[in-house]
Amino acid sequence: MNQNKNGFLGGILIGILLSSVIFAFVIRSQRLKAANSGQQKTVIKLAHSMDMKHPVHLGMIYMKQRLEEISGGAATLDIVPGGVLGNETKCIEMLQSGTLAMTKTSASPMEGFVPEMGVFSLPYIFRDRDHYWQTLDSNLGKDLLQKAADKKIRGLCYYDAGSRNFYTKEKPIMRPEDLTGQKIRVMNSKTAIDMVKALGGAPTPISWGELYSALNQGVVDGAENNPPSYYTNGHHKICKYLSMDEHTMIPDLLVVSEKVWQSYPDQLKVWIQQAADDSSLYQRKLWQEKTTEALEAASKDGVEVSYPDKKPFMDKTKVMIEALQGTPVEALYQRIQEVK
């Protein structure tokens, strides 16, 4: 009797054990199936204010493709363009709170977080395009990307934003004196404001998303930016004079929330950084093509594209370099001049 009872109990225990093993196997299989079906994919939200035809946006599309390739489909980007989630300042604030993972910003607004970033807004600090990229690709440029980490923002890479040039409604800007009495839209950057003042104009900070209306309504007489941004955002329809004085070469930055970044496993960080670096190389080549296309298209639409002598502009803005004496930005300026 006892033997039968023990055998019965043993059978029950074996059944329970087998059931537990089967249950664990089923759960593990379901988890593996979920992972393989993409349910565990990391989706990184990236918002920016640029048009979907803009080379910066196209560079981000390339980054999305590269991230999916490098990670084997384990990670991707959800790109929200056109300022849907807000302007650059709003997106940066969302990064700081951790409610947004990534955004694009010009280096100029970043000087509010990293004063040294103001060096990029100084006029005529780069000898040419090669000098520009040699600087950004150097340890100096890479160090600057990490300077805002204590402000909860981390730089991943630079994107080409070309040279900035004046475009106006009434007349071309062929010399600094042509800016006298002209209200020129600038970014909310002290350095950009000081530059237009030094050239004799009236700087007027206005958000990028509001600029078209401001130009159309006469709030400002002109603005300054690169040719692709000027053309793809329709500003050529209002401002028929584009003066290629190339006063600044201010890069764009792809930045990530430090809070979000620290939540990622190390492998994901490696994938993201590699995809960002690859997209930077792709985007800078694309930029050259789009700049040529924008200038040709604007000319066909009746824009007068001129190439003024840069020396008078350089002479007028030397005072800005002199005013930096003894500051960290001046030291950074001198280091940039030494880059070969």
Secondary structure by P-SEA (a helix, b strand, c coil): caaaaaaaaaaaaaaaaaaaaaaaaaaaaaaaaaaaacccbbbbbbbbccccccaaaaaaaaaaaaaaaaaccccccccccccccccaaaaaaaaaacccccccccccccccccccccccccccccccaaaaaaaaacaaaaaaaaccccccbbbcccccccbbbbbbcccccccccccccccccccccaaaaaaaaaabbbbbbbcccaaaaaaaaccccbbbbcccccccccccccccbbbcccccbbbbbbcccaaaaaaccaaaaaaaaaaaaaaaaaaaaaaaaaaaaaaaaaaaaccccccccaaaaaaaaaaaaaaacccaaaaaaaaaaacc
